[in-house]
């Protein structure tokens, strides 16, 4: 994530101090991403009558189309925090005498690195470079330069840009023609069973999977790049153009960052974030309920920007109260370790979890089996969970070692 350091200061203060709640929130986000190795769904499938494991498995999975789980809030939170830290980054660079032009050039260079890094991570294990622009890093990179330019403008312009993005993106989808009656959904990876369960009808059908504006754009755009086979659809329905409303999520974070840098009292900031969160969640939900714009994370609909952004406001407010106002920070140290090295955590989660998992299973699997047998507990249903806990511990210990050595991966 660009500018992973966040500092807090009064508007005219020359020496910012760190805003710990942002590190902790970021750490939670990265922890949830890394915790995919726990495979709650595998445990739930092995113990089908357990409501607890069923709930945990559901929350660690992405919604098929309309709706939201805890897992669906990982990417918007990651994205939102990019915007939060931007005002602090600009203020810090200004105190070092950097010009807006130099800062902007650096920002666009960072954006390019994020896109390239995202493509690189997605290409691991592929027969050739896998040109895709739907993962978290590439989506942030595609919009980060624009966000940086908006960051120089008055807060009013952030609201104007947000409104233009949400309304314009909604209108573009709404005006894109619906598929005709003979459209073969099976050829774009959408089965009749999926349509019957998750498909949208009426006006909302403009946001159906792999038959919308963003899908049509990718059928043209992605085939401009070398592909192992012609691109026809994304299995999950994700799309390159989602970087536009993703920029909207970053702008919400930018607005929150400016609230923190304002001269409001600490509790006035909490009230602002809380009110913004409630209104954003209600607005996003209402747009979906009315059929004006469904709440779909996979194509980052404008209603999703509002709904998920509202949760980001509320979560950030809660961490700000506990960590920065009440100063209860000891409990959050494990999360802070992760949050202060988020790029390293992201890369390790993408590149090394499979290797660590195989090693844990090979060398410690028999040990885990003996421990479970000693306590007369069946091991097989919990095998993926136990191995995953070992992987998660190894990843955290690596990050802790980097923290102790002051090794922080920056972009």
C-alpha positions as CSV (number, residue, x, y, z in Angstrom):
1,X,0.0,0.0,0.0
2,X,1.4,3.4,-0.8
3,X,2.4,5.6,2.1
4,X,1.9,3.0,4.7
5,X,3.0,5.4,7.4
6,X,0.3,7.6,8.8
7,X,0.9,10.6,11.0
8,X,-1.4,12.8,13.0
9,X,-1.0,16.5,13.6
10,X,-2.9,19.7,13.9
11,X,-3.3,21.3,10.5
12,X,-0.4,23.8,11.0
13,X,1.9,21.5,12.9
14,X,5.3,21.1,11.3
15,X,6.1,17.7,13.0
16,X,3.4,15.1,12.6
17,X,3.0,12.3,15.2
18,X,1.9,8.8,14.3
19,X,-1.8,7.9,14.2
20,X,-1.7,4.4,15.6
21,X,-5.3,3.5,14.9
22,X,-4.6,3.5,11.2
23,X,-1.7,1.0,11.6
24,X,-4.0,-1.2,13.8
25,X,-6.9,-1.1,11.3
26,X,-4.5,-1.9,8.5
27,X,-3.1,-4.7,10.5
28,X,-6.5,-6.2,11.0
29,X,-7.2,-6.0,7.3
30,X,-4.0,-7.7,6.4
31,X,-4.5,-10.3,9.2
32,X,-7.9,-11.2,7.7
33,X,-6.3,-11.6,4.3
34,X,-3.5,-13.7,5.7
35,X,-6.0,-15.7,7.7
36,X,-7.4,-17.2,4.5
37,X,-4.9,-20.1,5.3
38,X,-7.2,-21.1,8.2
39,X,-9.7,-22.4,5.7
40,X,-12.8,-22.1,7.9
41,X,-15.0,-23.4,5.0
42,X,-13.1,-26.7,5.0
43,X,-13.8,-27.1,8.7
44,X,-17.4,-26.2,8.1
45,X,-17.7,-28.8,5.3
46,X,-16.2,-31.4,7.6
47,X,-18.5,-30.5,10.4
48,X,-21.8,-29.7,8.5
49,X,-24.0,-29.5,11.6
50,X,-22.0,-26.8,13.3
51,X,-23.6,-23.4,13.1
52,X,-20.5,-21.7,14.4
53,X,-18.2,-23.1,11.8
54,X,-20.8,-22.5,9.1
55,X,-21.0,-18.9,10.2
56,X,-17.2,-18.5,10.2
57,X,-16.8,-20.2,6.8
58,X,-19.4,-17.9,5.4
59,X,-17.7,-14.8,6.8
60,X,-14.4,-15.9,5.3
61,X,-15.9,-16.3,1.8
62,X,-16.9,-13.8,-0.8
63,X,-20.6,-13.3,-1.6
64,X,-21.5,-14.7,-5.0
65,X,-22.9,-11.4,-6.2
66,X,-25.2,-9.1,-4.2
67,X,-24.4,-8.6,-0.5
68,X,-21.5,-8.5,1.9
69,X,-19.5,-10.6,4.3
70,X,-16.6,-9.7,6.5
71,X,-14.2,-11.1,3.9
72,X,-15.7,-8.7,1.3
73,X,-14.6,-5.7,3.5
74,X,-10.9,-6.5,3.2
75,X,-10.3,-4.9,-0.2
76,X,-12.4,-1.7,0.4
77,X,-10.7,-1.3,3.8
78,X,-7.2,-1.6,2.3
79,X,-8.2,0.9,-0.4
80,X,-9.9,3.3,2.0
81,X,-6.8,3.5,4.2
82,X,-4.8,4.5,1.1
83,X,-6.9,7.7,1.0
84,X,-6.7,8.2,4.8
85,X,-3.0,8.4,4.9
86,X,-2.6,10.7,1.9
87,X,-3.2,14.1,3.6
88,X,-0.5,13.1,6.2
89,X,1.9,12.1,3.4
90,X,1.4,15.3,1.6
91,X,1.9,17.4,4.8
92,X,5.0,15.4,5.7
93,X,6.6,16.0,2.3
94,X,5.7,19.6,2.3
95,X,7.6,20.0,5.6
96,X,10.6,18.5,3.8
97,X,10.3,21.2,1.1
98,X,9.1,19.0,-1.8
99,X,7.2,20.8,-4.5
100,X,3.8,19.6,-5.7
101,X,5.3,18.7,-9.1
102,X,8.0,16.5,-7.5
103,X,5.4,14.9,-5.2
104,X,3.1,14.2,-8.1
105,X,5.8,12.6,-10.3
106,X,6.7,10.4,-7.3
107,X,3.0,9.4,-6.8
108,X,2.6,8.4,-10.5
109,X,5.8,6.3,-10.2
110,X,4.4,4.6,-7.1
111,X,1.2,3.9,-9.0
112,X,3.1,2.3,-11.8
113,X,5.0,0.1,-9.4
114,X,1.7,-1.0,-7.7
115,X,0.3,-2.1,-11.1
116,X,3.4,-3.9,-12.1
117,X,3.7,-5.6,-8.7
118,X,0.0,-6.7,-8.9
119,X,0.6,-8.2,-12.4
120,X,3.8,-9.9,-11.2
121,X,2.0,-11.5,-8.2
122,X,-0.9,-12.7,-10.3
123,X,1.6,-14.2,-12.9
124,X,3.3,-16.5,-10.4
125,X,2.6,-20.1,-11.5
126,X,1.3,-18.9,-14.9
127,X,2.8,-20.1,-18.2
128,X,3.4,-16.4,-19.2
129,X,2.8,-12.9,-17.9
130,X,-0.8,-12.8,-16.7
131,X,-2.1,-9.3,-17.7
132,X,-4.9,-8.7,-15.3
133,X,-6.0,-5.5,-13.5
134,X,-8.6,-6.6,-11.0
135,X,-6.5,-7.4,-7.9
136,X,-6.2,-5.0,-5.0
137,X,-2.7,-3.5,-5.9
138,X,-3.5,-2.9,-9.6
139,X,-6.9,-1.4,-8.8
140,X,-5.2,1.0,-6.3
141,X,-2.4,1.8,-8.7
142,X,-4.7,2.7,-11.6
143,X,-6.4,5.4,-9.6
144,X,-3.6,6.5,-7.1
145,X,-2.1,9.2,-9.3
146,X,-5.5,10.8,-9.7
147,X,-6.2,10.6,-6.0
148,X,-2.9,12.3,-5.3
149,X,-3.8,15.2,-7.5
150,X,-7.2,15.5,-5.8
151,X,-5.3,15.5,-2.5
152,X,-3.8,18.9,-3.3
153,X,-7.3,20.4,-3.9
154,X,-9.7,21.8,-1.3
155,X,-12.0,19.3,0.5
156,X,-14.9,20.6,-1.6
157,X,-13.3,19.2,-4.7
158,X,-13.0,15.7,-3.1
159,X,-16.8,15.7,-2.7
160,X,-17.3,16.9,-6.3
161,X,-15.0,14.2,-7.6
162,X,-16.7,11.6,-5.5
163,X,-20.2,12.6,-6.8
164,X,-19.0,12.7,-10.4
165,X,-17.5,9.2,-10.1
166,X,-20.5,7.6,-8.5
167,X,-23.1,9.3,-10.7
168,X,-21.1,9.0,-13.9
169,X,-20.2,5.3,-13.3
170,X,-23.8,4.5,-12.5
171,X,-25.1,6.2,-15.6
172,X,-22.6,4.5,-17.8
173,X,-23.8,1.1,-16.6
174,X,-27.5,2.1,-16.8
175,X,-27.1,3.3,-20.4
176,X,-25.3,0.2,-21.5
177,X,-27.8,-2.0,-23.4
178,X,-29.1,-5.2,-21.7
179,X,-28.3,-8.5,-23.4
180,X,-30.9,-9.7,-25.8
181,X,-33.1,-12.7,-25.2
182,X,-30.7,-15.0,-27.1
183,X,-27.6,-14.0,-25.1
184,X,-25.7,-17.2,-24.1
185,X,-24.7,-16.8,-20.5
186,X,-23.0,-20.2,-20.4
187,X,-20.4,-18.9,-22.9
188,X,-19.4,-16.2,-20.4
189,X,-19.2,-18.5,-17.4
190,X,-22.7,-17.9,-16.0
191,X,-24.8,-21.1,-15.6
192,X,-28.6,-21.2,-15.6
193,X,-28.4,-22.3,-12.0
194,X,-26.3,-19.3,-11.0
195,X,-28.7,-17.0,-12.8
196,X,-31.7,-18.5,-11.1
197,X,-30.1,-18.0,-7.7
198,X,-28.1,-14.8,-8.0
199,X,-29.2,-13.2,-11.3
200,X,-30.8,-9.7,-11.3
201,X,-33.9,-8.8,-13.2
202,X,-35.5,-5.5,-14.4
203,X,-33.4,-2.4,-14.3
204,X,-30.9,-4.0,-11.9
205,X,-30.0,-6.5,-14.7
206,X,-27.6,-3.8,-16.0
207,X,-25.3,-5.0,-13.2
208,X,-25.5,-8.8,-13.9
209,X,-22.4,-10.9,-14.0
210,X,-20.4,-10.9,-17.3
211,X,-23.0,-9.1,-19.3
212,X,-22.4,-5.5,-18.2
213,X,-20.4,-2.5,-19.4
214,X,-17.2,-3.4,-17.5
215,X,-17.3,-7.0,-18.9
216,X,-17.7,-5.7,-22.4
217,X,-14.7,-3.3,-21.9
218,X,-12.5,-6.1,-20.7
219,X,-13.4,-8.3,-23.7
220,X,-11.8,-5.6,-25.8
221,X,-9.1,-4.2,-23.5
222,X,-7.5,-7.4,-22.1
223,X,-7.2,-8.9,-25.6
224,X,-4.9,-6.1,-26.5
225,X,-2.3,-7.9,-24.2
226,X,-0.6,-11.2,-24.9
227,X,-2.9,-13.9,-23.4
228,X,-2.5,-17.7,-23.2
229,X,-6.0,-17.8,-24.7
230,X,-8.4,-15.1,-25.8
231,X,-10.1,-13.4,-22.9
232,X,-13.9,-13.9,-22.9
233,X,-14.8,-13.5,-19.2
234,X,-13.5,-13.4,-15.6
235,X,-14.8,-16.4,-13.6
236,X,-15.6,-14.2,-10.6
237,X,-17.1,-11.4,-12.7
238,X,-14.3,-8.9,-11.6
239,X,-13.5,-6.1,-14.1
240,X,-10.7,-3.6,-14.8
241,X,-13.0,-0.6,-14.9
242,X,-13.7,-1.2,-11.2
243,X,-10.7,1.0,-10.6
244,X,-12.9,4.0,-11.2
245,X,-15.4,3.5,-8.3
246,X,-12.4,2.1,-6.3
247,X,-11.0,5.6,-6.7
248,X,-14.3,6.7,-5.1
249,X,-13.5,4.5,-2.1
250,X,-10.0,6.1,-1.8
251,X,-11.6,9.6,-2.0
252,X,-13.8,8.6,1.0
253,X,-10.6,7.7,2.8
254,X,-9.1,11.0,1.7
255,X,-12.0,12.9,3.2
256,X,-11.6,10.9,6.5
257,X,-7.9,11.8,6.5
258,X,-8.7,15.5,6.2
259,X,-11.2,15.2,9.0
260,X,-8.3,13.8,11.2
261,X,-6.1,16.7,10.2
262,X,-8.7,19.3,10.9
263,X,-8.9,21.3,14.1
264,X,-11.9,19.4,15.3
265,X,-11.7,17.9,18.8
266,X,-11.0,14.2,19.0
267,X,-14.6,13.4,19.9
268,X,-16.0,15.7,17.2
269,X,-13.9,13.6,14.7
270,X,-15.5,10.5,16.1
271,X,-19.0,11.9,15.7
272,X,-18.2,13.0,12.1
273,X,-16.9,9.6,11.2
274,X,-19.8,7.8,12.9
275,X,-22.4,9.9,11.2
276,X,-20.7,9.6,7.8
277,X,-20.6,5.8,8.3
278,X,-24.2,5.4,9.2
279,X,-25.4,7.6,6.3
280,X,-23.2,5.9,3.8
281,X,-24.3,2.4,4.8
282,X,-28.0,3.5,4.8
283,X,-27.6,5.2,1.4
284,X,-25.8,2.2,-0.2
285,X,-28.3,-0.3,1.2
286,X,-31.3,1.9,0.1
287,X,-30.0,2.2,-3.5
288,X,-29.8,-1.6,-3.6
289,X,-33.1,-2.2,-2.0
290,X,-34.9,0.2,-4.4
291,X,-33.3,-1.6,-7.4
292,X,-31.5,1.6,-8.5
293,X,-28.0,0.1,-8.1
294,X,-27.4,-3.3,-6.5
295,X,-24.7,-3.6,-3.8
296,X,-22.1,-5.7,-5.7
297,X,-18.5,-5.8,-4.5
298,X,-17.2,-7.8,-7.5
299,X,-17.8,-5.0,-9.9
300,X,-17.6,-2.3,-7.2
301,X,-21.0,-0.7,-7.9
302,X,-21.5,2.9,-6.7
303,X,-23.8,1.6,-4.0
304,X,-21.0,-0.7,-2.9
305,X,-18.7,2.3,-2.6
306,X,-21.1,3.9,-0.2
307,X,-22.1,0.7,1.7
308,X,-18.5,-0.6,2.2
309,X,-17.1,2.9,2.8
310,X,-19.7,3.4,5.6
311,X,-18.3,0.3,7.3
312,X,-14.8,1.7,6.9
313,X,-15.8,5.0,8.5
314,X,-17.3,3.1,11.5
315,X,-14.4,0.7,12.0
316,X,-11.8,3.5,11.8
317,X,-13.8,5.5,14.3
318,X,-13.9,2.5,16.7
319,X,-10.1,2.0,16.4
320,X,-9.5,5.7,16.8
321,X,-11.5,5.7,20.1
322,X,-9.8,2.7,21.6
323,X,-6.2,3.2,20.3
324,X,-5.7,6.9,20.1
325,X,-8.2,8.5,22.5
326,X,-8.3,5.8,25.3
327,X,-4.7,4.9,24.5
328,X,-5.4,1.1,24.9
329,X,-2.7,-0.1,22.6
330,X,-1.0,-3.2,24.2
331,X,-3.7,-5.6,22.9
332,X,-3.2,-4.2,19.3
333,X,0.5,-4.8,19.2
334,X,0.3,-8.0,17.1
335,X,-1.9,-6.2,14.6
336,X,0.3,-3.1,14.5
337,X,3.3,-5.4,13.6
338,X,1.4,-6.5,10.5
339,X,0.0,-3.0,9.7
340,X,3.4,-1.3,9.7
341,X,4.6,-3.7,7.0
342,X,1.5,-4.2,4.9
343,X,3.3,-4.5,1.6
344,X,5.5,-7.2,2.9
345,X,2.5,-9.0,4.5
346,X,0.6,-8.8,1.2
347,X,3.5,-10.2,-0.8
348,X,4.1,-13.0,1.7
349,X,0.5,-13.9,1.7
350,X,0.5,-14.1,-2.1
351,X,3.8,-15.8,-2.6
352,X,4.8,-18.0,0.3
353,X,1.7,-19.4,2.1
354,X,1.6,-22.5,-0.1
355,X,5.3,-23.3,0.5
356,X,5.0,-22.8,4.2
357,X,1.8,-24.8,4.4
358,X,3.3,-27.8,2.6
359,X,6.3,-27.7,4.8
360,X,4.2,-27.5,8.0
361,X,2.0,-30.4,6.8
362,X,5.1,-32.5,5.8
363,X,7.2,-32.0,8.9
364,X,4.6,-31.3,11.7
365,X,1.5,-33.1,10.5
366,X,2.3,-36.2,12.4
367,X,3.0,-34.2,15.6
368,X,-0.4,-32.5,15.3
369,X,-2.0,-35.9,14.8
370,X,-0.4,-37.2,18.0
371,X,-1.5,-34.2,20.0
372,X,-5.1,-34.5,18.9
373,X,-5.1,-38.3,19.5
374,X,-3.7,-37.7,23.0
375,X,-6.7,-35.5,23.8
376,X,-9.1,-38.0,22.1
377,X,-10.1,-35.4,19.5
378,X,-10.6,-36.2,15.8
379,X,-7.9,-34.5,13.8
380,X,-9.1,-34.7,10.2
381,X,-11.9,-32.1,10.4
382,X,-9.4,-29.6,11.9
383,X,-6.4,-30.4,9.9
384,X,-6.6,-27.4,7.5
385,X,-7.2,-25.1,10.5
386,X,-4.3,-26.4,12.5
387,X,-1.9,-26.3,9.6
388,X,-3.2,-22.8,8.7
389,X,-2.6,-21.6,12.3
390,X,1.0,-22.7,12.0
391,X,1.4,-20.9,8.6
392,X,-0.1,-17.7,10.1
393,X,2.3,-17.9,13.1
394,X,5.3,-18.2,10.8
395,X,4.2,-15.3,8.7
396,X,3.7,-13.1,11.8
397,X,7.1,-14.1,13.3
398,X,8.8,-13.0,10.0
399,X,7.0,-9.7,10.2
400,X,7.9,-9.4,13.9
401,X,11.6,-10.0,13.0
402,X,11.4,-7.4,10.3
403,X,9.9,-5.0,12.8
404,X,12.7,-5.6,15.3
405,X,15.3,-5.1,12.6
406,X,13.4,-2.0,11.4
407,X,13.0,-3.5,7.9
408,X,9.9,-2.0,6.3
409,X,9.0,-2.6,2.7
410,X,8.1,0.8,1.2
411,X,6.8,1.8,-2.2
